[in-house]
């Protein structure tokens, strides 16, 4: 991964919302997953619990109010990419979990854009719609969970992740 590694670690909580075999995703407009499908979710604000952060992020990015059904586990990815002056991004998803969620209210929206917001809106995708070139590792892992019923233990490493501009 190169001799001069500049490291960035990202923590976040993410919700998997399936209807049948379709997954609700967002169009990402920032970060290393820009211009790709990504899961609704993100970072915690100060003094915020995991569940509160997930519900807030989900509402901000999709317009849906969700109920957490189950904590699915922790996954992490390492991306060799140039982002935030880093050459290696270690993305830990969920800190304490990937969460299975269900709709509790609201409707899909195109979110209001504000500083730090990185969703251009939500849409439904099937497994045949997603590839490593158009989706974040989080989305790929969500379909792996749907098919296998587990997230796996190994860190997924992407040796040459291309952040889209």
C-alpha positions in Angstrom: 0.0 0.0 0.0 3.0 2.3 -0.3 5.8 3.4 1.8 4.5 6.7 3.0 1.1 5.9 4.5 -1.0 8.8 5.8 -3.8 7.2 7.8 -7.5 8.3 8.4 -10.0 6.3 10.4 -13.7 6.9 10.0 -16.4 5.5 12.4 -20.1 5.4 11.6 -23.4 3.8 12.1 -25.4 2.5 9.1 -28.9 1.0 8.5 -29.9 -1.8 6.2 -33.5 -1.4 5.0 -34.6 -4.0 2.6 -38.0 -4.4 0.9 -37.9 -7.8 -0.6 -34.6 -8.0 -2.3 -34.2 -4.3 -2.8 -32.0 -2.2 -0.5 -32.5 1.5 0.2 -29.3 3.4 -0.6 -28.3 7.1 -1.0 -26.5 8.8 -3.8 -23.3 10.0 -2.1 -21.9 13.4 -2.9 -18.9 13.5 -0.7 -16.0 11.5 0.8 -14.3 8.4 -0.7 -17.7 7.1 -1.8 -18.7 10.2 -3.8 -20.8 9.4 -6.9 -21.6 5.9 -5.6 -24.5 4.2 -3.9 -23.9 4.1 -0.1 -25.9 3.1 3.0 -27.8 5.8 4.9 -26.0 6.6 8.1 -22.8 8.3 9.2 -20.8 9.8 12.1 -21.9 10.5 15.6 -22.3 14.0 16.9 -21.0 14.9 20.4 -22.9 13.2 23.2 -25.0 11.2 20.7 -25.7 7.5 21.2 -25.4 5.0 18.3 -29.1 4.5 17.9 -29.8 8.3 18.0 -27.1 8.9 15.4 -28.5 6.3 13.1 -32.0 7.6 13.4 -30.9 11.2 12.8 -28.6 10.3 9.9 -31.3 8.1 8.3 -33.9 10.9 8.5 -31.5 13.6 7.2 -30.4 11.5 4.2 -33.7 9.8 3.3 -36.6 11.5 5.0 -37.6 8.2 6.7 -38.1 7.7 10.4 -36.7 4.2 11.2 -36.9 1.8 14.0 -33.9 -0.4 14.8 -34.8 -4.0 14.5 -31.4 -5.7 15.1 -27.7 -5.0 15.6 -26.1 -7.1 12.9 -22.4 -6.6 13.9 -19.3 -4.7 13.0 -17.6 -4.5 9.6 -14.5 -2.7 8.5 -12.9 -1.8 5.2 -9.5 -0.4 4.2 -9.3 1.7 1.1 -6.0 2.7 -0.4 -7.0 6.0 -1.8 -6.2 9.7 -1.7 -8.9 11.3 0.6 -8.4 14.0 3.2 -4.7 14.0 2.5 -4.6 10.3 3.5 -3.3 7.4 1.5 -5.2 4.8 3.6 -8.7 5.1 4.9 -9.9 2.6 7.6 -13.7 2.7 7.7 -15.2 1.0 10.7 -18.9 0.6 10.2 -21.2 0.7 13.1 -18.6 1.0 15.9 -21.0 -1.5 17.6 -22.9 -2.5 14.5 -24.5 -2.5 11.2 -28.2 -2.2 12.0 -31.3 -3.8 10.4 -34.0 -1.1 10.3 -37.6 -0.8 9.3 -39.7 2.2 8.3 -41.5 3.9 11.1 -42.7 7.0 9.3 -41.9 9.7 6.8 -41.4 9.5 3.0 -38.4 9.5 0.7 -37.1 13.0 0.0 -34.3 14.9 -1.7 -32.5 16.1 1.4 -31.7 19.8 2.0 -28.1 20.4 1.4 -25.9 21.9 4.2 -22.3 21.9 5.1 -21.1 18.4 5.8 -24.2 16.7 4.3 -23.4 14.1 1.7 -26.6 12.6 0.4 -28.2 13.6 -2.9 -31.3 11.5 -2.1 -32.3 7.8 -1.7 -33.3 5.1 -4.1 -34.0 1.4 -4.2 -31.4 -1.0 -5.8 -31.2 -4.7 -6.3 -28.1 -6.7 -6.1 -27.8 -6.8 -9.9 -27.7 -2.9 -9.8 -24.5 -2.7 -7.7 -20.8 -3.2 -8.6 -17.5 -2.2 -7.0 -17.4 0.7 -9.5 -20.8 2.2 -8.5 -21.2 1.3 -4.8 -19.5 1.7 -1.5 -18.1 -1.4 0.3 -21.0 -0.9 2.8 -23.6 -1.6 0.1 -21.7 -4.6 -1.2 -21.5 -6.0 2.3 -25.2 -5.4 2.9 -26.1 -7.7 0.0 -23.5 -10.2 1.3 -25.4 -10.2 4.6 -28.8 -10.6 2.7 -27.4 -13.7 0.9 -25.4 -15.3 3.7 -27.1 -14.1 6.9 -23.7 -12.9 8.3 -21.2 -10.1 7.8 -18.0 -12.1 8.1 -15.0 -11.5 10.3 -12.3 -10.4 7.9 -11.4 -6.8 7.0 -12.0 -6.2 3.3 -9.0 -4.4 1.7 -9.3 -2.5 -1.5 -5.8 -2.0 -2.7 -6.5 0.7 -5.3 -9.8 2.3 -4.5 -10.6 5.1 -6.9 -12.4 8.0 -5.3 -14.5 9.6 -8.0 -14.4 13.3 -8.6 
